[in-house]
Amino acid sequence: MPALSTNTPSPPVNPLDLMEQVICGHGWNFERCNATEMAVEAPGKWCDYGMFFSWSAELGAMHFTCAFDLKAPQPQQRTLYELIGMANERMWIGHFSLDQEDGVLLFRHALLLRGTSISVEVFEDMIDIALTECERFYPAFQFFLWGGQSPADALAVAMLDCQGEA
């Protein structure tokens, strides 16, 4: 029998209700598409991000994407995967991917929540990590897509740590 049919109870609260509280706390625009999906607009330093949250009661999981306001032209998509792979190696949580239909870069992550206490802090951390990683790697993707740099060079330039003050 599949693991999904076990008798472990689902969390009593829809996690999107808590996520909505977090989003409202930031003052960001959002839309509850239905009981299991929510779309959010979040401002960033480099661009605005489109977040999408999806709750699966069956899996006890929250799936999350954070889309860049940045599209990869078809000719560059194959090589972009090299840069995505190098960026993913530098992250502990989540990963970047490329939406094949429209060429949009995404940060993706999922949380397994079955049998856990759901806390607002977990969702705040999830959003903070996503935005931090998107902001950190945005210049690398920009240098590659529009600056003509190789994936390795784009990442190296974007990851420079400036020291001191000007």
CYANA upper distance limits for C-alpha pairs under 8 A (distance plus 0.5 A):
  1 MET  CA      5 SER  CA      7.70
  2 PRO  CA      6 THR  CA      8.21
  4 LEU  CA     58 GLU  CA      7.20
  4 LEU  CA     59 LEU  CA      7.10
  8 THR  CA    114 ARG  CA      8.33
  8 THR  CA    115 GLY  CA      7.81
  9 PRO  CA    114 ARG  CA      8.15
  9 PRO  CA    115 GLY  CA      7.75
 10 SER  CA     57 ALA  CA      6.98
 10 SER  CA     58 GLU  CA      8.34
 10 SER  CA     60 GLY  CA      6.87
 10 SER  CA    114 ARG  CA      6.39
 10 SER  CA    115 GLY  CA      7.48
 11 PRO  CA     60 GLY  CA      8.04
 11 PRO  CA    113 LEU  CA      8.01
 11 PRO  CA    114 ARG  CA      6.81
 11 PRO  CA    115 GLY  CA      7.24
 11 PRO  CA    116 THR  CA      7.95
 11 PRO  CA    117 SER  CA      8.28
 11 PRO  CA    118 ILE  CA      8.31
 13 VAL  CA     17 ASP  CA      8.03
 14 ASN  CA     18 LEU  CA      7.98
 14 ASN  CA     55 TRP  CA      8.37
 15 PRO  CA     19 MET  CA      6.74
 15 PRO  CA     55 TRP  CA      7.74
 15 PRO  CA     62 MET  CA      8.29
 15 PRO  CA    118 ILE  CA      7.67
 16 LEU  CA     20 GLU  CA      6.40
 16 LEU  CA     35 ALA  CA      8.41
 16 LEU  CA     36 THR  CA      7.64
 16 LEU  CA     37 GLU  CA      8.10
 16 LEU  CA     38 MET  CA      7.89
 16 LEU  CA     53 PHE  CA      8.16
 16 LEU  CA     55 TRP  CA      7.53
 17 ASP  CA     21 GLN  CA      7.15
 18 LEU  CA     22 VAL  CA      7.09
 18 LEU  CA    119 SER  CA      8.29
 18 LEU  CA    120 VAL  CA      6.73
 19 MET  CA     23 ILE  CA      6.74
 19 MET  CA    120 VAL  CA      7.63
 19 MET  CA    123 PHE  CA      6.86
 20 GLU  CA     24 CYS  CA      6.54
 21 GLN  CA     25 GLY  CA      6.62
 22 VAL  CA     26 HIS  CA      7.15
 22 VAL  CA    120 VAL  CA      7.36
 22 VAL  CA    123 PHE  CA      7.81
 22 VAL  CA    124 GLU  CA      7.09
 23 ILE  CA     27 GLY  CA      6.94
 23 ILE  CA     28 TRP  CA      6.38
 23 ILE  CA     29 ASN  CA      8.38
 23 ILE  CA     30 PHE  CA      8.03
 23 ILE  CA     40 VAL  CA      8.29
 24 CYS  CA     28 TRP  CA      6.73
 24 CYS  CA     29 ASN  CA      8.48
 28 TRP  CA     40 VAL  CA      7.48
 28 TRP  CA     41 GLU  CA      6.68
 28 TRP  CA     42 ALA  CA      6.50
 29 ASN  CA     40 VAL  CA      6.35
 29 ASN  CA     41 GLU  CA      5.99
 29 ASN  CA     42 ALA  CA      8.00
 30 PHE  CA     38 MET  CA      7.50
 30 PHE  CA     39 ALA  CA      5.99
 30 PHE  CA     40 VAL  CA      4.68
 30 PHE  CA     41 GLU  CA      6.77
 31 GLU  CA     38 MET  CA      6.15
 31 GLU  CA     39 ALA  CA      5.77
 31 GLU  CA     40 VAL  CA      7.01
 32 ARG  CA     37 GLU  CA      6.58
 32 ARG  CA     38 MET  CA      4.87
 32 ARG  CA     39 ALA  CA      6.99
 33 CYS  CA     37 GLU  CA      5.87
 33 CYS  CA     38 MET  CA      5.91
 33 CYS  CA     39 ALA  CA      7.53
 34 ASN  CA     38 MET  CA      7.69
 36 THR  CA     54 SER  CA      6.07
 36 THR  CA     55 TRP  CA      5.42
 36 THR  CA     56 SER  CA      7.48
 37 GLU  CA     52 PHE  CA      7.78
 37 GLU  CA     53 PHE  CA      6.10
 37 GLU  CA     54 SER  CA      5.01
 37 GLU  CA     55 TRP  CA      6.93
 38 MET  CA     52 PHE  CA      6.26
 38 MET  CA     53 PHE  CA      5.67
 38 MET  CA     54 SER  CA      7.13
 39 ALA  CA     50 GLY  CA      7.68
 39 ALA  CA     51 MET  CA      6.24
 39 ALA  CA     52 PHE  CA      5.05
 39 ALA  CA     53 PHE  CA      6.98
 40 VAL  CA     50 GLY  CA      6.34
 40 VAL  CA     51 MET  CA      5.41
 40 VAL  CA     52 PHE  CA      6.75
 41 GLU  CA     48 ASP  CA      7.40
 41 GLU  CA     49 TYR  CA      6.37
 41 GLU  CA     50 GLY  CA      5.40
 41 GLU  CA     51 MET  CA      6.71
 42 ALA  CA     48 ASP  CA      6.22
 42 ALA  CA     49 TYR  CA      5.61
 42 ALA  CA     50 GLY  CA      6.90
 42 ALA  CA     51 MET  CA      7.72
 43 PRO  CA     47 CYS  CA      7.12
 43 PRO  CA     48 ASP  CA      4.89
 43 PRO  CA     49 TYR  CA      6.64
 44 GLY  CA     48 ASP  CA      5.74
 44 GLY  CA     49 TYR  CA      7.26
 44 GLY  CA    131 LEU  CA      8.00
 44 GLY  CA    135 GLU  CA      7.66
 45 LYS  CA    135 GLU  CA      7.36
 46 TRP  CA    135 GLU  CA      7.23
 46 TRP  CA    138 TYR  CA      7.62
 47 CYS  CA     68 PHE  CA      7.65
 47 CYS  CA     69 ASP  CA      6.47
 48 ASP  CA     68 PHE  CA      7.59
 48 ASP  CA     69 ASP  CA      6.62
 49 TYR  CA     66 CYS  CA      6.69
 49 TYR  CA     67 ALA  CA      6.02
 49 TYR  CA     68 PHE  CA      5.77
 49 TYR  CA     69 ASP  CA      6.66
 50 GLY  CA     65 THR  CA      8.48
 50 GLY  CA     66 CYS  CA      6.04
 50 GLY  CA     67 ALA  CA      5.46
 50 GLY  CA     68 PHE  CA      7.32
 50 GLY  CA     69 ASP  CA      8.17
 51 MET  CA     64 PHE  CA      7.68
 51 MET  CA     65 THR  CA      6.05
 51 MET  CA     66 CYS  CA      4.81
 51 MET  CA     67 ALA  CA      6.71
 52 PHE  CA     64 PHE  CA      6.19
 52 PHE  CA     65 THR  CA      5.74
 52 PHE  CA     66 CYS  CA      7.01
 53 PHE  CA     62 MET  CA      7.31
 53 PHE  CA     63 HIS  CA      6.28
 53 PHE  CA     64 PHE  CA      5.14
 53 PHE  CA     65 THR  CA      7.21
 54 SER  CA     62 MET  CA      6.17
 54 SER  CA     63 HIS  CA      5.59
 54 SER  CA     64 PHE  CA      6.93
 55 TRP  CA     60 GLY  CA      8.08
 55 TRP  CA     61 ALA  CA      6.52
 55 TRP  CA     62 MET  CA      5.08
 55 TRP  CA     63 HIS  CA      6.89
 56 SER  CA     60 GLY  CA      6.20
 56 SER  CA     61 ALA  CA      5.89
 56 SER  CA     62 MET  CA      6.87
 56 SER  CA     63 HIS  CA      8.49
 57 ALA  CA     61 ALA  CA      7.29
 59 LEU  CA    112 LEU  CA      8.21
 59 LEU  CA    114 ARG  CA      8.01
 60 GLY  CA    112 LEU  CA      6.43
 60 GLY  CA    113 LEU  CA      5.78
 60 GLY  CA    114 ARG  CA      5.06
 61 ALA  CA    110 ALA  CA      7.13
 61 ALA  CA    111 LEU  CA      5.92
 61 ALA  CA    112 LEU  CA      4.93
 61 ALA  CA    113 LEU  CA      5.99
 61 ALA  CA    114 ARG  CA      7.52
 62 MET  CA    110 ALA  CA      5.98
 62 MET  CA    111 LEU  CA      5.64
 62 MET  CA    112 LEU  CA      7.12
 62 MET  CA    113 LEU  CA      7.84
 63 HIS  CA    108 ARG  CA      8.18
 63 HIS  CA    109 HIS  CA      6.62
 63 HIS  CA    110 ALA  CA      4.81
 63 HIS  CA    111 LEU  CA      7.06
 64 PHE  CA    108 ARG  CA      6.25
 64 PHE  CA    109 HIS  CA      5.79
 64 PHE  CA    110 ALA  CA      6.36
 65 THR  CA    106 LEU  CA      6.72
 65 THR  CA    107 PHE  CA      6.00
 65 THR  CA    108 ARG  CA      5.01
 65 THR  CA    109 HIS  CA      7.03
 66 CYS  CA    106 LEU  CA      5.98
 66 CYS  CA    107 PHE  CA      5.49
 66 CYS  CA    108 ARG  CA      7.04
 66 CYS  CA    130 ALA  CA      7.44
 66 CYS  CA    131 LEU  CA      8.37
 67 ALA  CA    104 VAL  CA      7.24
 67 ALA  CA    105 LEU  CA      6.40
 67 ALA  CA    106 LEU  CA      4.91
 67 ALA  CA    107 PHE  CA      6.90
 68 PHE  CA    104 VAL  CA      7.19
 68 PHE  CA    105 LEU  CA      6.11
 68 PHE  CA    106 LEU  CA      6.68
 68 PHE  CA    134 CYS  CA      8.11
 69 ASP  CA    104 VAL  CA      8.08
 70 LEU  CA    104 VAL  CA      6.64
 70 LEU  CA    105 LEU  CA      7.16
 71 LYS  CA    102 ASP  CA      7.89
 71 LYS  CA    103 GLY  CA      5.71
 71 LYS  CA    104 VAL  CA      5.07
 71 LYS  CA    105 LEU  CA      7.07
 72 ALA  CA     76 GLN  CA      6.98
 72 ALA  CA     77 GLN  CA      6.52
 72 ALA  CA     80 LEU  CA      8.49
 72 ALA  CA    103 GLY  CA      5.49
 72 ALA  CA    104 VAL  CA      6.81
 72 ALA  CA    105 LEU  CA      7.93
 72 ALA  CA    145 LEU  CA      7.18
 73 PRO  CA     77 GLN  CA      6.96
 73 PRO  CA    103 GLY  CA      7.22
 73 PRO  CA    145 LEU  CA      8.50
 74 GLN  CA     78 ARG  CA      8.44
 74 GLN  CA    103 GLY  CA      7.68
 76 GLN  CA     80 LEU  CA      6.53
 76 GLN  CA    145 LEU  CA      7.69
 77 GLN  CA     81 TYR  CA      7.21
 77 GLN  CA    103 GLY  CA      7.88
 78 ARG  CA     82 GLU  CA      8.32
 79 THR  CA     83 LEU  CA      7.80
 79 THR  CA    151 PRO  CA      8.08
 80 LEU  CA     84 ILE  CA      6.74
 80 LEU  CA    144 PHE  CA      8.26
 80 LEU  CA    151 PRO  CA      7.55
 81 TYR  CA     85 GLY  CA      6.52
 81 TYR  CA     98 LEU  CA      8.40
 82 GLU  CA     86 MET  CA      6.84
 82 GLU  CA    151 PRO  CA      6.94
 83 LEU  CA     87 ALA  CA      6.64
 83 LEU  CA    141 PHE  CA      8.12
 83 LEU  CA    151 PRO  CA      5.27
 83 LEU  CA    152 ALA  CA      7.43
 83 LEU  CA    155 LEU  CA      7.75
 84 ILE  CA     88 ASN  CA      6.56
 84 ILE  CA     96 PHE  CA      6.57
 84 ILE  CA     97 SER  CA      7.29
 85 GLY  CA     89 GLU  CA      6.86
 86 MET  CA     90 ARG  CA      7.48
 86 MET  CA    152 ALA  CA      8.46
 86 MET  CA    155 LEU  CA      8.42
 87 ALA  CA     91 MET  CA      7.49
 87 ALA  CA     96 PHE  CA      8.12
 87 ALA  CA    137 PHE  CA      7.74
 87 ALA  CA    155 LEU  CA      8.08
 88 ASN  CA     95 HIS  CA      5.95
 88 ASN  CA     96 PHE  CA      6.85
 91 MET  CA     95 HIS  CA      7.70
 91 MET  CA    133 GLU  CA      8.36
 93 ILE  CA    109 HIS  CA      7.84
 93 ILE  CA    129 ILE  CA      8.21
 94 GLY  CA    107 PHE  CA      7.27
 94 GLY  CA    108 ARG  CA      6.01
 94 GLY  CA    109 HIS  CA      5.03
 94 GLY  CA    110 ALA  CA      8.14
 94 GLY  CA    130 ALA  CA      8.09
 95 HIS  CA    107 PHE  CA      6.11
 95 HIS  CA    108 ARG  CA      5.94
 95 HIS  CA    109 HIS  CA      7.20
 96 PHE  CA    105 LEU  CA      7.53
 96 PHE  CA    106 LEU  CA      5.97
 96 PHE  CA    107 PHE  CA      4.93
 96 PHE  CA    108 ARG  CA      6.59
 97 SER  CA    105 LEU  CA      6.48
 97 SER  CA    106 LEU  CA      5.76
 97 SER  CA    107 PHE  CA      6.92
 97 SER  CA    108 ARG  CA      7.69
 98 LEU  CA    103 GLY  CA      6.52
 98 LEU  CA    104 VAL  CA      6.28
 98 LEU  CA    105 LEU  CA      5.19
 98 LEU  CA    106 LEU  CA      6.48
 99 ASP  CA    103 GLY  CA      5.71
 99 ASP  CA    104 VAL  CA      5.80
 99 ASP  CA    105 LEU  CA      6.88
 99 ASP  CA    106 LEU  CA      7.58
100 GLN  CA    104 VAL  CA      8.25
107 PHE  CA    130 ALA  CA      7.15
107 PHE  CA    134 CYS  CA      7.53
113 LEU  CA    117 SER  CA      8.16
113 LEU  CA    118 ILE  CA      7.52
118 ILE  CA    122 VAL  CA      7.92
119 SER  CA    123 PHE  CA      7.56
120 VAL  CA    124 GLU  CA      6.69
121 GLU  CA    125 ASP  CA      6.56
122 VAL  CA    126 MET  CA      6.66
123 PHE  CA    127 ILE  CA      6.77
124 GLU  CA    128 ASP  CA      6.57
125 ASP  CA    129 ILE  CA      6.44
126 MET  CA    130 ALA  CA      6.78
127 ILE  CA    131 LEU  CA      6.66
128 ASP  CA    132 THR  CA      6.45
129 ILE  CA    133 GLU  CA      6.59
130 ALA  CA    134 CYS  CA      6.57
131 LEU  CA    135 GLU  CA      6.47
132 THR  CA    136 ARG  CA      6.51
133 GLU  CA    137 PHE  CA      6.62
134 CYS  CA    138 TYR  CA      6.20
135 GLU  CA    139 PRO  CA      8.22
136 ARG  CA    158 ALA  CA      8.28
136 ARG  CA    159 MET  CA      8.32
137 PHE  CA    141 PHE  CA      7.03
137 PHE  CA    155 LEU  CA      8.25
137 PHE  CA    158 ALA  CA      7.47
137 PHE  CA    159 MET  CA      8.45
138 TYR  CA    142 GLN  CA      6.61
139 PRO  CA    143 PHE  CA      6.41
139 PRO  CA    154 ALA  CA      8.29
139 PRO  CA    158 ALA  CA      6.05
140 ALA  CA    144 PHE  CA      6.71
140 ALA  CA    151 PRO  CA      8.34
140 ALA  CA    154 ALA  CA      5.27
140 ALA  CA    155 LEU  CA      5.38
140 ALA  CA    156 ALA  CA      8.40
140 ALA  CA    157 VAL  CA      7.70
140 ALA  CA    158 ALA  CA      5.54
140 ALA  CA    159 MET  CA      8.40
141 PHE  CA    145 LEU  CA      6.48
141 PHE  CA    154 ALA  CA      7.64
141 PHE  CA    155 LEU  CA      8.38
142 GLN  CA    146 TRP  CA      6.12
142 GLN  CA    147 GLY  CA      7.18
143 PHE  CA    147 GLY  CA      4.87
143 PHE  CA    148 GLY  CA      7.02
143 PHE  CA    149 GLN  CA      6.38
143 PHE  CA    154 ALA  CA      5.78
143 PHE  CA    158 ALA  CA      8.50
144 PHE  CA    148 GLY  CA      5.85
144 PHE  CA    149 GLN  CA      5.29
144 PHE  CA    150 SER  CA      6.57
144 PHE  CA    151 PRO  CA      6.53
144 PHE  CA    154 ALA  CA      6.01
145 LEU  CA    149 GLN  CA      8.23
149 GLN  CA    153 ASP  CA      6.44
149 GLN  CA    154 ALA  CA      5.99
150 SER  CA    154 ALA  CA      6.44
151 PRO  CA    155 LEU  CA      6.68
152 ALA  CA    156 ALA  CA      6.61
153 ASP  CA    157 VAL  CA      6.60
154 ALA  CA    158 ALA  CA      6.66
155 LEU  CA    159 MET  CA      6.55
156 ALA  CA    160 LEU  CA      7.06
